Amino acid sequence: MQIREIPWTPLGGVYEQDDLDVVMKMVLAQIDRSAGFFRLPEEPTFEKAFAEHEGAQYAAAVNACGTGLDLAMRILGMGAGDEVITTPLTFVATPHCIVGVGAKVVFADIDPQTYNLDPAKAEAKITSRTKAIVPVHMNGIPADIDAFADIAARRSVKIVYDAAHAVGTLYKGRKVGAAGEMSSYSFQSNKNMSTLGEGGMVTTSNPEYHARLQRIKSFGFQYGPVDDVVEWGTNLRMTKLQSAVGMTQLSKVDEINHTRNRYARYLSQQLADVLEIITPFDDGTHFSPYHLYMLRFNDEAVNATRDDFVKILKGKYKVGVTFHYPPLWNFSFYRNLGYGPQDAPIAATVLRQLFNVPVFPRMKMEDMEYIAWAIKESVADLRRG
Ligand SMILES: Cc1ncc(COP(=O)(O)O)c(C=O)c1O
């Protein structure tokens, strides 16, 4: 094959004429002064459609997944003296929601196959102070929801899911939006669907949690014939424009997810026999929208490192590669709090080995063929030394 460049294209959301039309329509509507941007019919429409899409009873639109997680911690009453267990293989928003309410982050180790929080490892870290567990559906590969539900029932802890990557994920055939107490999704730019750069949604099947989400995200207001402020709140609202675009994005996210899934499965098939490369977990019991296509360089089986390999893949074969996620304890904030690889040795090893190659919906099958070829050639180059 001819060497060509496959850059890392970070934008996951696919904006098209339908998104543009809806933005134009909304902005034009503001010329009618009675319309206004506030009280938002678009927002409940999007919330209802999203809840249905994710198999939950309720959904509350917010300005980001991170603030959705913050709200979940607050609503569950987490605070000083409480411990909350989570995974170290994630974006910093996950542990930040625990720190943000003054509780203590406890990292438990991951399952080396799925890269998700290992329920048994999490349970082993439960103490009398543990109040909650925050698993992540990493890359859209579902966390073990049944195992966490069992732990929640037996050990009286609450489960909140970081579902940033999980729009469209199926766990044993079920959508994941009703799992645990609450799940927080992200529509930030590079997610599989996006609401003009930022946005999030918190799903739940608990009406009281939903009511509190709606109130706290809007200064504590309870809207009715007479608007009342019934608790503290702030402004974490999604805009009307974002909600409208959320509807157009939602209408195509399944197709986008299937494209990503098809490309990912093709790559995994092509790389199945390459000793140096470990492909994403797929035992046929779930559907992943592959927000990221994470590969692992098996540095324990061969005498080379991920960085040796990536140098060839990027340098010679021009395939864009990223390293999501940097270990959280590499950030001074978490390092200074005393966290390190000792908290989760399996995650520490996996984090050293992970790299991502571009799998995005606007790419073509030829791009996947090239990436598979480039990875195999890079391995062959490495073997030749
Ligand atoms: C696992 C995970 N959790 C939370 C977030 C935060 O999402 P947002 O940017 O919508 O707050 C991200 C965003 O990249 C993420 O990857």
The ligand as a Gaussian input file, in Angstrom:
#p B3LYP/6-31G(d) Opt

LIG

0 1
 C      -15.164000       9.640000      30.750000
 C      -15.545000      11.091000      30.701000
 N      -16.260000      11.592000      31.716000
 C      -16.649000      12.887000      31.725000
 C      -16.326000      13.739000      30.700000
 C      -16.731000      15.174000      30.796000
 O      -17.641000      15.503000      29.804000
 P      -18.046000      17.041000      29.583000
 O      -16.927000      17.662000      28.804000
 O      -19.319000      16.982000      28.812000
 O      -18.197000      17.640000      30.919000
 C      -15.588000      13.264000      29.622000
 C      -15.250000      14.174000      28.507000
 O      -14.359000      13.981000      27.729000
 C      -15.177000      11.901000      29.616000
 O      -14.452000      11.399000      28.607000

